[in-house]
């Protein structure tokens, strides 16, 4: 409502006479505008199982405001487990609730979107902490996607991936692969925190395979679970938030069974022109044709479609008629050039947020309200438990931020979450001994 009244106020200098608009009419107009702006979301899923450790989540009826359908958003996620399926199942069942539980109540949509990156970090860390407390040793990747109208927010640990294919044909990676083999910064962070990195040794001293973290032999630098590897394998996600143009776009979310066989561009190209359900099947089919079924292979395709154009992305061009090209050579080129310029103008993807640091203090930021809950108590920013004023420890206390930040400034951590933060940064012995 604020923007409506601001728009009315900004027109005061244009004339002396103004017609007052009833509040009911304003609300109706705003709802109509919102409906017009809201894209249609269509999705499809396909999978082939080898180990039975891939799981997924599709939930399209989430609401920012309970019982308010205009505040709806959708969640799509893939969890690729390893060393068993327990971590993948636990994360699928709990991560969404932990993320939503970390979001302050009563926020408008824009504030809610701005609060999402921090809530995603808190939700991932809480899920990991709870799962590790069960004493199970499996782990999982997690690629977690929230679609709210034209805004897409992606949080990811591991090597499952989410890409964005726009109508103009540009393919954007919305995640970063956390593989030790390919990520120098992550290798340096893990070794600085107490991990050892090397390849698998075989008889005779030869080393084979990708770089792994020891103990445990994990190829990833970030995951949920994996308590037998060490807490320097962190659950802190890379987060990216983008706003699509009104041309919409297609998301392809998949486990590494797809990405070990296909590049991002190959996956996007293989399914253009197909509706979401068939597109997901086609991506899986193409991956199996290229590499065979060597791993669990899971794909979700999500189409974000303008309300006036409920069609899948543009199909591949038909075979050209050489005689027609000869007779009408100049005009098709001109029109194609104009179309290309038009597409490039409307297919701008606006980056709203991007952060991949593994340092919890950097990801949780500062709280001017000192992290107080509605009850007047302090609250742990990760696990959301109420704290007495003497119990909370600032996430910045003793960190590199302590020289520029007040150590008593929020957000705050409970003692358990502070211990976890220290372990992830290599400041205390990591991991739980497993017999």
C-alpha positions as CSV (number, residue, x, y, z in Angstrom):
1,X,0.0,0.0,0.0
2,X,2.9,2.4,0.7
3,X,4.0,2.5,-2.9
4,X,0.4,3.3,-4.0
5,X,0.2,6.3,-1.8
6,X,3.7,7.4,-2.7
7,X,2.7,7.3,-6.3
8,X,-0.3,9.5,-5.5
9,X,1.8,11.9,-3.6
10,X,4.4,12.2,-6.3
11,X,1.7,13.5,-8.7
12,X,0.8,16.5,-6.5
13,X,2.7,19.0,-8.7
14,X,1.0,18.0,-11.9
15,X,-2.4,19.5,-11.1
16,X,-4.6,21.0,-8.5
17,X,-7.5,18.6,-8.6
18,X,-7.3,15.0,-7.4
19,X,-10.0,12.3,-7.3
20,X,-9.9,10.4,-4.0
21,X,-9.9,6.6,-4.6
22,X,-11.7,4.4,-2.1
23,X,-9.5,2.1,-0.1
24,X,-11.4,-1.0,-1.4
25,X,-10.7,0.1,-4.9
26,X,-7.0,0.5,-4.2
27,X,-6.8,-2.9,-2.7
28,X,-8.7,-4.5,-5.7
29,X,-6.4,-2.7,-8.1
30,X,-3.3,-3.8,-6.2
31,X,-4.5,-7.4,-6.2
32,X,-5.2,-7.3,-9.9
33,X,-1.8,-5.9,-10.6
34,X,-0.2,-8.6,-8.5
35,X,-2.1,-11.3,-10.4
36,X,-1.1,-9.8,-13.7
37,X,2.6,-9.8,-12.6
38,X,2.7,-13.3,-11.2
39,X,4.2,-15.9,-13.6
40,X,3.0,-19.4,-14.0
41,X,5.3,-22.1,-12.6
42,X,5.3,-25.5,-14.3
43,X,7.6,-28.4,-13.3
44,X,8.6,-31.9,-14.1
45,X,10.8,-34.6,-12.4
46,X,12.6,-37.6,-13.7
47,X,15.1,-40.0,-12.2
48,X,17.0,-43.3,-12.6
49,X,18.3,-45.0,-9.5
50,X,21.6,-46.8,-9.1
51,X,22.3,-46.6,-5.3
52,X,19.0,-45.3,-4.0
53,X,20.6,-42.3,-2.3
54,X,19.0,-39.4,-4.3
55,X,16.0,-37.7,-2.9
56,X,14.0,-34.6,-3.9
57,X,11.5,-32.1,-2.6
58,X,8.8,-30.3,-4.6
59,X,6.4,-28.1,-2.7
60,X,4.3,-25.5,-4.5
61,X,1.9,-24.5,-1.8
62,X,4.1,-22.6,0.6
63,X,2.9,-19.3,1.9
64,X,4.8,-16.4,3.5
65,X,1.6,-15.3,5.2
66,X,-0.6,-18.2,6.5
67,X,-3.9,-18.6,4.7
68,X,-3.0,-15.9,2.2
69,X,-2.7,-17.4,-1.3
70,X,-1.3,-14.2,-2.8
71,X,1.9,-14.8,-0.6
72,X,2.6,-18.2,-2.1
73,X,6.0,-19.4,-3.2
74,X,7.4,-22.8,-4.4
75,X,10.4,-24.9,-3.2
76,X,12.3,-27.4,-5.3
77,X,15.3,-29.3,-3.9
78,X,17.6,-32.3,-4.6
79,X,19.6,-34.2,-2.0
80,X,22.3,-36.5,-3.2
81,X,23.3,-38.8,-0.3
82,X,26.5,-40.7,0.2
83,X,27.6,-43.4,2.7
84,X,23.9,-44.3,3.1
85,X,20.6,-42.4,2.6
86,X,19.9,-41.2,6.2
87,X,21.3,-37.7,5.8
88,X,19.4,-37.1,2.5
89,X,16.1,-38.3,4.0
90,X,16.6,-36.2,7.2
91,X,17.5,-33.1,5.2
92,X,14.5,-33.5,2.9
93,X,12.2,-33.7,5.9
94,X,13.7,-30.9,8.0
95,X,15.6,-28.3,6.0
96,X,12.6,-26.3,4.8
97,X,11.1,-25.9,8.3
98,X,14.4,-24.9,9.7
99,X,14.9,-22.2,7.0
100,X,11.3,-20.8,7.5
101,X,11.8,-20.9,11.3
102,X,14.9,-18.6,10.9
103,X,12.8,-15.9,9.2
104,X,11.4,-13.1,11.3
105,X,7.6,-12.9,11.4
106,X,5.6,-10.1,9.9
107,X,7.9,-9.1,7.1
108,X,6.6,-7.7,3.8
109,X,7.6,-9.6,0.6
110,X,10.7,-7.4,-0.2
111,X,12.0,-7.7,3.4
112,X,11.3,-11.4,3.4
113,X,13.3,-11.9,0.2
114,X,16.2,-9.8,1.7
115,X,16.1,-12.0,4.8
116,X,16.2,-15.3,2.9
117,X,20.0,-15.6,2.4
118,X,20.7,-15.4,6.2
119,X,17.8,-17.7,7.0
120,X,19.1,-20.3,4.5
121,X,22.6,-20.3,6.1
122,X,21.0,-20.7,9.6
123,X,18.7,-23.5,8.3
124,X,21.5,-25.4,6.7
125,X,23.7,-25.2,9.8
126,X,20.8,-26.2,12.1
127,X,19.9,-29.2,9.9
128,X,23.5,-30.4,9.9
129,X,23.8,-29.9,13.7
130,X,20.7,-31.9,14.4
131,X,21.6,-34.7,12.1
132,X,25.1,-35.1,13.5
133,X,23.6,-35.3,17.0
134,X,22.0,-38.6,15.9
135,X,25.4,-40.2,15.6
136,X,24.9,-41.4,12.0
137,X,27.8,-41.0,9.5
138,X,26.1,-40.5,6.2
139,X,26.1,-37.2,4.3
140,X,24.3,-35.4,1.5
141,X,24.5,-32.6,-0.9
142,X,21.7,-30.1,-0.9
143,X,20.6,-27.8,-3.7
144,X,17.6,-25.9,-2.4
145,X,15.6,-23.5,-4.6
146,X,12.9,-21.0,-3.7
147,X,10.8,-19.4,-6.5
148,X,8.8,-16.4,-5.4
149,X,7.2,-14.8,-8.5
150,X,10.2,-13.6,-10.6
151,X,12.7,-14.0,-7.8
152,X,14.8,-17.2,-7.6
153,X,16.9,-17.9,-4.5
154,X,19.3,-20.9,-4.5
155,X,21.3,-22.3,-1.7
156,X,23.7,-25.2,-2.2
157,X,26.3,-27.4,-0.7
158,X,28.1,-30.1,-2.6
159,X,28.1,-30.8,-6.3
160,X,24.4,-31.0,-7.2
161,X,23.7,-28.0,-9.4
162,X,21.0,-25.5,-10.5
163,X,21.2,-23.7,-13.8
164,X,19.0,-21.0,-15.4
165,X,18.2,-21.1,-19.1
166,X,16.6,-18.0,-20.4
167,X,14.5,-17.5,-23.5
168,X,17.5,-15.8,-25.3
169,X,19.6,-19.0,-24.9
170,X,22.0,-17.7,-22.2
171,X,22.8,-20.4,-19.6
172,X,23.7,-19.2,-16.1
173,X,25.0,-21.4,-13.2
174,X,23.2,-20.5,-10.0
175,X,25.4,-22.8,-7.8
176,X,29.1,-23.4,-7.3
177,X,30.4,-27.0,-7.2
178,X,32.1,-27.8,-3.8
179,X,34.5,-30.4,-5.1
180,X,38.0,-30.4,-3.7
181,X,39.5,-31.4,-7.0
182,X,38.3,-28.2,-8.7
183,X,38.1,-25.5,-5.9
184,X,41.5,-24.2,-4.7
185,X,40.0,-21.8,-2.2
186,X,38.1,-24.7,-0.5
187,X,41.2,-26.9,-0.4
188,X,43.1,-24.1,1.4
189,X,40.2,-23.6,3.8
190,X,39.9,-27.3,4.7
191,X,43.7,-27.7,5.3
192,X,43.8,-24.5,7.3
193,X,41.0,-25.9,9.5
194,X,42.7,-29.2,10.2
195,X,41.8,-31.5,7.3
196,X,44.2,-33.4,5.1
197,X,43.8,-33.6,1.4
198,X,45.1,-36.2,-1.0
199,X,44.2,-38.9,-3.4
200,X,43.5,-42.5,-2.7
201,X,46.7,-44.6,-2.3
202,X,46.8,-48.1,-3.7
203,X,49.4,-50.9,-3.4
204,X,52.8,-49.7,-4.6
205,X,52.2,-46.1,-3.4
206,X,50.4,-44.9,-6.6
207,X,47.6,-42.3,-6.1
208,X,44.4,-42.6,-8.0
209,X,41.0,-40.8,-8.3
210,X,40.0,-37.3,-7.3
211,X,41.3,-35.3,-4.3
212,X,39.7,-36.3,-1.1
213,X,39.6,-35.1,2.5
214,X,41.0,-37.4,5.1
215,X,39.9,-39.0,7.4
216,X,36.7,-40.1,5.6
217,X,37.8,-39.8,2.0
218,X,35.1,-37.3,1.0
219,X,35.5,-35.5,-2.4
220,X,33.4,-32.6,-1.3
221,X,34.3,-29.6,0.9
222,X,30.8,-28.8,1.9
223,X,27.8,-31.1,2.8
224,X,25.2,-31.8,5.5
225,X,26.2,-34.7,7.8
226,X,29.5,-36.5,7.4
227,X,30.4,-36.4,11.1
228,X,33.1,-39.0,10.6
229,X,35.0,-36.7,8.2
230,X,35.3,-33.6,10.4
231,X,33.4,-30.4,10.8
232,X,35.7,-28.4,8.5
233,X,33.5,-30.0,5.9
234,X,30.9,-27.3,6.4
235,X,27.1,-27.1,5.8
236,X,27.3,-23.3,5.0
237,X,25.8,-22.9,1.6
238,X,26.7,-20.8,-1.4
239,X,23.6,-18.6,-1.9
240,X,22.6,-16.7,-5.0
241,X,19.4,-14.7,-5.6
242,X,18.4,-13.4,-9.0
243,X,15.4,-11.6,-10.4
244,X,14.2,-12.8,-13.9
245,X,13.0,-10.5,-16.6
246,X,9.3,-10.7,-17.6
247,X,10.4,-13.2,-20.3
248,X,10.8,-15.8,-17.5
249,X,13.2,-18.7,-17.8
250,X,13.8,-22.4,-17.1
251,X,15.6,-23.9,-14.1
252,X,17.3,-27.3,-14.3
253,X,18.2,-28.7,-10.9
254,X,20.0,-32.0,-10.9
255,X,22.4,-34.4,-9.0
256,X,25.9,-35.1,-10.2
257,X,24.7,-38.1,-12.1
258,X,23.6,-35.5,-14.7
259,X,26.5,-33.1,-14.4
260,X,29.2,-35.8,-14.7
261,X,27.7,-36.6,-18.1
262,X,26.6,-33.2,-19.4
263,X,27.8,-29.7,-19.2
264,X,25.3,-27.0,-18.2
265,X,24.9,-25.9,-21.8
266,X,24.4,-29.4,-23.1
267,X,21.7,-30.1,-20.5
268,X,19.8,-26.9,-21.3
269,X,20.1,-27.4,-25.1
270,X,19.0,-31.0,-24.9
271,X,15.5,-30.2,-23.7
272,X,14.6,-26.8,-25.2
273,X,11.1,-26.7,-26.7
274,X,9.8,-29.4,-24.4
275,X,7.3,-29.0,-21.6
276,X,8.8,-29.4,-18.1
277,X,7.9,-33.0,-17.5
278,X,9.2,-34.2,-20.9
279,X,12.3,-31.9,-20.5
280,X,13.3,-33.6,-17.2
281,X,13.0,-37.0,-18.8
282,X,15.0,-35.9,-21.8
283,X,17.9,-34.5,-19.6
284,X,18.1,-37.9,-17.8
285,X,17.9,-39.8,-21.1
286,X,20.7,-37.7,-22.6
287,X,22.9,-38.2,-19.5
288,X,22.4,-42.0,-19.6
289,X,23.1,-42.1,-23.3
290,X,26.3,-40.2,-22.8
291,X,27.7,-42.0,-19.7
292,X,25.4,-44.8,-18.8
293,X,23.8,-45.4,-15.3
294,X,26.9,-45.1,-13.1
295,X,25.3,-43.1,-10.3
296,X,21.8,-42.0,-9.1
297,X,20.6,-39.6,-11.8
298,X,17.9,-37.1,-10.8
299,X,16.5,-34.0,-12.5
300,X,13.9,-31.4,-11.8
301,X,12.9,-28.9,-14.5
302,X,11.0,-25.7,-13.5
303,X,9.5,-23.3,-16.0
304,X,8.8,-19.8,-14.9
305,X,6.4,-18.6,-17.6
306,X,4.9,-15.1,-18.2
307,X,1.2,-15.1,-17.5
308,X,0.2,-14.2,-21.0
309,X,2.5,-16.8,-22.6
310,X,2.0,-20.2,-21.0
311,X,4.3,-22.0,-23.5
312,X,7.6,-23.8,-22.9
313,X,10.9,-22.2,-24.0
314,X,11.4,-21.6,-27.7
315,X,11.9,-24.8,-29.6
316,X,15.0,-25.3,-31.7
317,X,14.8,-23.7,-35.2
318,X,13.4,-25.8,-38.0
319,X,15.5,-26.9,-40.9
320,X,16.1,-24.0,-43.2
321,X,14.7,-23.9,-46.8
322,X,17.6,-23.0,-48.9
323,X,15.5,-21.8,-51.9
324,X,13.4,-19.6,-49.6
325,X,16.7,-18.2,-48.0
326,X,18.0,-17.4,-51.5
327,X,14.8,-15.5,-52.5
328,X,14.2,-13.7,-49.2
329,X,17.8,-13.4,-47.9
330,X,17.9,-9.8,-46.7
331,X,14.5,-9.6,-44.9
332,X,14.9,-12.6,-42.6
333,X,18.3,-11.4,-41.6
334,X,17.0,-8.0,-40.6
335,X,14.0,-9.4,-38.7
336,X,16.3,-11.9,-37.0
337,X,18.6,-9.1,-35.9
338,X,15.7,-7.1,-34.5
339,X,14.4,-10.1,-32.7
340,X,17.8,-10.8,-31.2
341,X,18.1,-7.2,-29.9
342,X,14.6,-7.4,-28.5
343,X,15.4,-10.7,-26.7
344,X,18.7,-9.3,-25.3
345,X,16.8,-6.3,-23.9
346,X,14.1,-8.3,-22.1
347,X,16.3,-11.2,-20.9
348,X,18.4,-9.3,-18.4
349,X,18.8,-11.3,-15.2
350,X,19.3,-9.0,-12.3
351,X,21.6,-10.4,-9.6
352,X,20.3,-9.4,-6.2
353,X,22.6,-11.3,-3.9
354,X,25.6,-13.7,-4.0
355,X,27.8,-15.0,-1.2
356,X,29.8,-18.1,-0.8
357,X,32.0,-17.6,2.3
358,X,32.3,-20.5,4.7
359,X,32.7,-18.1,7.7
360,X,29.6,-18.1,9.8
361,X,30.2,-14.5,11.1
362,X,30.4,-13.2,7.6
363,X,27.2,-14.9,6.5
364,X,25.1,-14.0,9.5
365,X,26.0,-10.2,9.5
366,X,25.0,-7.8,12.2
367,X,21.8,-7.2,14.1
368,X,21.0,-3.7,15.3
369,X,18.1,-5.1,17.4
370,X,20.5,-7.3,19.3
371,X,18.7,-10.4,18.2
372,X,15.9,-10.1,20.6
373,X,12.8,-12.4,20.2
374,X,9.2,-11.2,20.5
375,X,9.3,-12.5,24.1
376,X,12.0,-10.0,25.0
377,X,14.6,-12.8,25.3
378,X,17.6,-13.2,23.1
379,X,17.4,-16.0,20.5
380,X,20.1,-18.2,18.9
381,X,20.3,-17.2,15.3
382,X,20.9,-20.8,14.2
383,X,18.8,-23.1,16.4
384,X,16.2,-20.4,17.4
385,X,16.2,-21.3,21.1
386,X,15.5,-18.5,23.6
387,X,18.5,-17.3,25.6
388,X,18.9,-15.3,28.7
389,X,20.9,-12.1,28.2
390,X,23.9,-13.8,29.9
391,X,23.7,-16.9,27.8
392,X,24.1,-15.5,24.3
393,X,27.5,-15.2,22.6
394,X,27.8,-12.8,19.7
395,X,28.7,-14.5,16.5
396,X,31.4,-11.9,16.1
397,X,33.1,-12.4,19.5
398,X,36.7,-13.4,19.0
399,X,36.4,-13.2,15.2
400,X,38.2,-11.1,12.7
401,X,35.1,-8.8,12.9
402,X,35.7,-8.1,16.6
403,X,37.9,-5.1,15.9
404,X,35.2,-3.4,13.8
405,X,32.1,-4.8,15.4
406,X,30.8,-4.7,19.0
407,X,31.3,-8.1,20.5
408,X,28.0,-7.7,22.3
409,X,26.2,-6.9,19.1
410,X,23.9,-9.6,17.6
411,X,23.2,-12.0,16.2
412,X,23.8,-14.4,19.0
413,X,24.6,-18.1,19.3
414,X,23.9,-20.5,22.1
415,X,26.9,-22.4,23.6
416,X,26.3,-25.5,21.4
417,X,26.1,-23.4,18.2
418,X,29.2,-21.4,19.2
419,X,31.1,-24.8,19.6
420,X,30.0,-25.8,16.2
421,X,31.1,-22.5,14.7
422,X,34.6,-23.0,16.3
423,X,34.8,-26.5,15.0
424,X,34.0,-25.5,11.5
425,X,36.7,-22.9,11.7
426,X,39.3,-25.4,13.1
427,X,39.4,-23.7,16.5
428,X,38.6,-26.9,18.5
429,X,38.8,-30.7,17.9
430,X,36.4,-31.5,15.1
431,X,34.0,-34.4,14.6
432,X,32.5,-37.0,16.9
433,X,34.4,-40.3,17.4
434,X,32.5,-43.1,15.7
435,X,33.1,-46.7,16.7
